[in-house]
């Protein structure tokens, strides 16, 4: 089954995802500049959300880091390994993730890698087995990073976590397996033309209260860029690929069943963290369309907005465009869809003609999507 999720979220002034200059990311689409939120930013906000963690369980989520040496060292200490041995071997673990086992000098691995708890456990067990054969610290120092890494076996059948199964993993060594992502996430773009503005601000020093010119003025002056946009968000989830990725995990069926409703809620109820302390841009979706397909032809509806929305109420017009684009796809291409589930807030009386079910209460859509999977 292929699940496609289309979502509209209207943000007030925010800077959710910055470029190298600190300004909100943009792109050109339909001949005009649009606001943009990168897919990497969206995926991170969903997978690290407390909501996903509470629904899926922390044990079913991984960690993406370069600090594998510290994690393995902690695990070795918990296994009762001599602390002197651990201190001597930790620098060698920096060579993990590198096909040639080349160590780094900063105490971290050269490559950032998504790790499941089982990956860290397997690495620690392999290193401990090598350490058990050492008679002293000098023997530990003679160990090679590549030999330690080559001792980590079983990657092909080692269980992975839901987030790795969803978003994939690429590594350059055999200690951990590559994972093809079961979920594809598009760069979110604004439905209308974006106007990037700048907020000039000052920070006042509370102790500057004198009357002389030398003691007047701001303690800090700066500016930050922002925009306000309605974003179209699109993602597709291949549940067969997800099951395949998780086939060696305990309770994989239960995890997959929880994944879709948990993802829908995470996408709806979480936002990127960029500059949130300054802008508090926390919003809920105005419309959501979930399409369930047995014929796996992923189709974004982004071209509903190729002509930028320029209306007094851009949210209502964006919802109408999304519904109309969905109907056009049905009429023109007749792709078989098992379920076409539509939600929009009740202030807008809009729904696609070909929706199989329509809701004005979001949890009901989530329940219907989960039922379609089962």
N, C-alpha and C positions, 0 to 999 in steps of 0.2 A: 504494500500500500504506500502511496505517496501522499503526504500531507503538505498542502501549501497554505501558508499563513500570510495574509495581507492585512496590514494594520495602518491606521492613520492616527498620529499623535500631534496635537497642536501645542507648541511650546511658546511661552512668553520670552522676554529677553533672557538669553542663556549663552554660554560658551561651553557646550557639552564635550566637544572634541576638537582640540587645537592643532593647528599646523605648526611648522617650524618657526613661525614668527609670533606665535601666541594667539593668532586670530582664529575664529571658527573655520573649520574646513569648508571648502566650496568646490564646485565643479560647474562646467557649462553643459547644459542639457536643453534641447529645444531652442538653442541660440541665445539663451540668457543664463546668467549666473544663478546657481542654486546653492542653498545650504546643503551640507553633506555631513553625515556621521558614518565613519568607517565601519565596515563589518567587524573588524577586530575589536573596536570599541564596544559595539553592541554585544558581541559574544561574551566579552569579559564581564560586562555589567550583568548579564544573565547568569553566567556560570558561577560567579562569586557572590550572587545575591543570597541573603539570609533566607529568603523565601524558598529558593531551590534547595538549599542545604537542609532546611527543616522538612521539606516534603520528600526528598530523595534519601537523605541520611548522609552525614559527613563522610562515612566510610565508603560511600559510593561515588565520591568526588575526588579528583586528583589535585596535584599541585604543579604549577609550571614554574620552574626555578633553575638557576645555575648553582644553587647552594647544595647540591647533592653530597659533596664531601662532609659537610656539617651534619646532614641528616643521617648519613651512613655511620659517621663517628658516634652520634648519639645512640644509634641502634646497637652498635658494637659494645658500647659501655653497658647498655641494658642487658646484653648477652653475657656480661661478666668478663669481657676481654680486658687484659692488662692495660690500664690507662697509658702507660709508656708506649706500648705497641700501637695503641690507637693514635696517639700523637704522631708517631713516626709514619704511619701508613696513610693518614688523612691527606697529606699533599699529593700522594700518588693517585688518589681517587679523582683529582682534578682532570686526569686524563680520560675519564669515562665520557662517552658520547663522541669521542674522537676516534676515528677508525684506526689511526696509528698509535693511539694511547699517549699522545703528547701532553705532558703536564703543563699547567699554567702557573704563574707566579702570584696570582692574587687570591688563591684559595677557593676559586670557583671553577666550574667547568667552562670550556670555551663556547659550548652550545647551550642555549636555554632549551630545556626539555620538559615535556609534560610527563609527570610520574604518577603512577598508581601506587597505593600502599604496598602492593605485591612486588613492584619493581624495586622499591627501596629495601624491602625484606630480602629479596633475592640477591641484591648487590651486597648487602651486609653478610648474608650467609656464605656467599662465595669468598668474600674477603676473610671472614673468620676462619674458614677452612684452610686458607693459605697461612694465616697467622698461627694456627694450631701446630703447624709443622716447623715454626721458627723457635729456636732455642734462646735467642736474645734479641735485643734491639738492632744489633748489627745485621742479623739475618733479615729482619723486617726491612731495613734500609736497602737491602740488596734486591728486594722484590721490584718487579717492573709493572708499571701501570697497565701496559697492554696485556700482560699475563693475568693480572687481576681481573681485567675486563673480560678477557676470553673465558675466564672461569665462571662467568655468569651465564647460565644456560637456561633453556626452557622458555625462551621469549615467545615462541610460536603458540604455546598453549597457556601462557600466563594470563590470568584474568586482568582486565583493564576496567577503568571506571566509566561511568556514564558520560562525563564531559569529554573524555578522550574518544569514546565511541562516537559521540555526536560531532565533535569539531576536528577530529583527526590528530595525527602526530607524525612528524617526519624526523627520523634520526639517521645518523651516519655510522652506526655500529650495530653489531648483532646481539648485543646484550639486551636491547629493547626492540620491540617490533614496530615497524611502520603500521599506521592505521589510516585507512581511507575514510574521510569524514562521511557520516551518514546524513549530515545536515549542511545545507548550503545557505549562506546568509548574504544578501545583497547590501551594497552601500546604500544607506537610507538617504533620500534626497528630498528637498522641499518641493511641495507641489506648485509653488509660485516662485517668482523672482525674489531673490534675497537682497536685502539691504544691510550691509555690515556697518554698524555704528561703533562709536568709541565713547567709553565712559571715562571722563577725566575726574580723578578723585584726589582728595588730600586726606592725610591722617594728621590730626591735631595733637600736639603734645600737651597733655593735661597740666603740666607744671609751668608752661609758658604763660605767665599771667602778668608779667611786668608791663610798665607803661613806656619803656624806651624802645626805639625802633629795633635795637639789637635782639630783643627778646620776643619780637612778634614774628608771625609766619607759621607755615606748616612744618611738622616734623618729617613729613614724607609726601611726595607728589608723584603720581603715576597715572597711567591710563590702561584700560583693558577693553578689548573689542568684544562685541556681542552681536547676535541677531535674534529675530523672532520669526519662527517658521512653522508651518504645518508639514510634517514629514510623512512620507510613504515608506513603510518598512515591509520588506518581503523576505521570506525564508521558506525553504522546502525541506522536508524530512522524509527520508526513505526508511520506513520501519523495517523492511526486510534486511537492509544493510545494517541497521542498528542491531537487530537480533543476531546477525552474523558476527558483528564486532564483539558482542557480549556473550557469545555462546560458551565461553569457558568460565564465565562469572557465575557465582552461586546466586540462585533466585533471579536469573536473567529475565524470565518471563514477567515476573512481578515488577522488576525495574523498568522494563519497556512499557508496561501498562501505566506506571506512574509517570513516565517521562513526558508524554504528550500534555496531559493536563498541567503538570508542574511547569513545563516550558511556556505554555500559553499564559499562565498566571505570572511567571517571571517576566515575560515580554510585556505584559500589560501593566504590571505593578512596579517595575523597576526602571530606572533611567540611568544613563551614563553619569559618572560622578564629577565630570569636569566643571570646576568653578561653582559647584552647587552651594558652597558656603556664601558666595557672593550673590548668587541669583535665585537659589531655591526653586529651580525649574522642575518641579515634580508634577507630572500630569498623568492622567489616565487616557486610554484610547477613546476616540470619538466613534470609530467604526472598526470592526474586525470581520474578515471573511476567511473561513477555513474551508478548503476544498479537499475532498478525499477521493483519490484516483487509484484505480487498479491499473490503468494504462499510464505508465510513468513518463509523462511528457510535462516537465516543469515549465510553467508559463508565468512570467511576471506580468503584472498589469500596469507597469510603470508608464506605458505609453498613453495612459489616460491623462497624463499630465505633461505630455510633450509640448502642448500649448500651455504656458504657465497660467495658473489660476490667478485671476485678478478681480475679485468680487468683494462686496462689502462684508460678506461673511465667507471667508475662504474655507472654513471648515465645512459648512453646508455644501458649497460647490465642490469641494474635494470628495465628499461622500457621494454626491450625485455622479461625479465623473467615475469614481471607482465602481459603483453599481452598474453604470452604463457600459463600462469597459468589460465587465464580467459578462453581461448579457450579450454584447457584441461577439465575444469569444465563443459563446454557446451557439449563436446563430451562424457564424461564419465558419467555424471549425468542427463543431459537433463532437468534440472530444468527450468520451464517456466519463462521467463523474458520478461516483456513488452517492456522495453527499455534498451539498453546497450550503454551508452553515453561515448565516449572516447575523451580525449584531451591530446595532447602532443605538446611540443614546436616544431616549424617547423625545427629546426636544426637536429631533430631525425626523420627519416622517418619510424616510427613504429606505427602499430595499430593492434588490435586483429582482427582475421579473422571474428569473429562473432559479431563485434560491429554493432549496428543498425545505429548509426550515429557517425561520427568522425569529430573533429574540431581541428584547430590550433589556434583558437582565443578563449580564455577562456570565455569571456562574452556570446558567442554563446552557449557554453555548459550549462551555468547557465540558460539561457533563455529556452533551450530545457528541462532541468530538471523541471523548474517551469511549463512549458506547460504540461508535463506529469502528474504532480500533479493535475492540473485543469481538 
